[in-house]
Amino acid sequence: MEGGGRCGCGSMSSHEHHGCGQMSSHGQCGEGHHSHSVTSMYKRAYMDALYQAQVERVRKRIDAKFGTTLDKMADAVVDSFGKMWQSKMAKMEARQDLEAKLRMILSETSKL
């Protein structure tokens, strides 16, 4: 790549590389950088797939062993959070009602 040479992947630059993303310490593409990049990508994909397979298996076992308990816990959470949400909505409506009444009182006072 010195003097505007061409990299193995076809890029033409002495200071930066636009195709493979790899440069040696002299601003040149490293040997075998394409295969290293592809290998690294597939290694990450393999490890991710292995992790997902493990998660799936553990999830099945947790569900088999604790499913009923987890269902009861989920029901309790949904019930309680539903009540809390309804309470917040009632509080908001009461606040809006108060604000409407205060606006009404102030508008009547300003007419005097």
N, C-alpha and C positions, 0 to 999 in steps of 0.2 A: 504494500500500500504506500510505501515511500514514494514521493514524487507523483502522486495521483494514480497509483496502481489500483488494480481491481482486487477486491476481497474474494474469497472462495464462494461467497453467496451472491456476488454480483454487484455489491455496493462500491461506489467510487468516492472515497473520502480518506484523507490522511489523518483526520482528527476525530471524527465521529463515525459511527457505524449505524446505518439506517435499516438494515434488514434483519440481522440476526441478534443484534443487541449485545454482541460480545466483542471485546477489544483486548489485545495484549497490552503490555506495558508500553509498547512503542506505538500505540494507536492502530494496531493491525488486528484483524480477526484471528482468534486462536484456532489452532488445528482441531478439527472434530467438534466444533462448537454446536453444529446442528444436531448431531447425534446426542450430545450431552443434554441439550435443551429438550429434545423429544423424550429422552430417557427420563429426565427429571419430571417432565409433565406426566408421563405414564406412571412413574413411581408415586407421585402425589395422588393421582386418580386411584391407583391400586390401594394405597393406604386409606384413602377416604372411603372407598367401597368396603374395605375390610372393617373399618370402624362402623359404618352403617349396618353391615351384617351383624356385628357384635351387638349393636344397640337394639336391632330388631329381635335378636334372640333373647337378650336380657329383658326386653319389654314384654315378650311373650311369657317368660317365667314369672315376672313380677305380676302380670295380670292374672296368671293362673293361681298364684299363691295369695295375692292380696287384693284381687279384683273386687270382691264383695265389699271389703273394707274401704277401698279407694272410691267405689261407687257411693257408699254412705257418706264419706267425707266430702265428695264432690256435691252431693245433694245438700249437705249442711251448708257448704260455702255458698252455693247458688241461692238457697233459701235466705241465709243471713244477708248476703250482699243485696239481694232483691229488696229485703225489708229496709236496709240502709238507703238504697236508692229511692225507694218510695218516700222515706222520711225526708230525704234531701229535697225531693220534688215538692212535698207538702210545705216544707220550710220556705222554699223559693216562692211558691204560690202565695203563702201568707205575707211574705215580704213585698211581693208585687201588689197584693191587695192593700197593704198599709200605704205604700207609695201612692197608689191611685186615690185612696181616701185623703191623704195629705194634700195631693194636688187639687182635689175637689175643694177642700177647705180653704186653701190658699187662693184659688180662683174666685170663690165666693167672697172672701175678704177683700180682694182687690176691686170688686164691683161696688163696694160701699163708699 
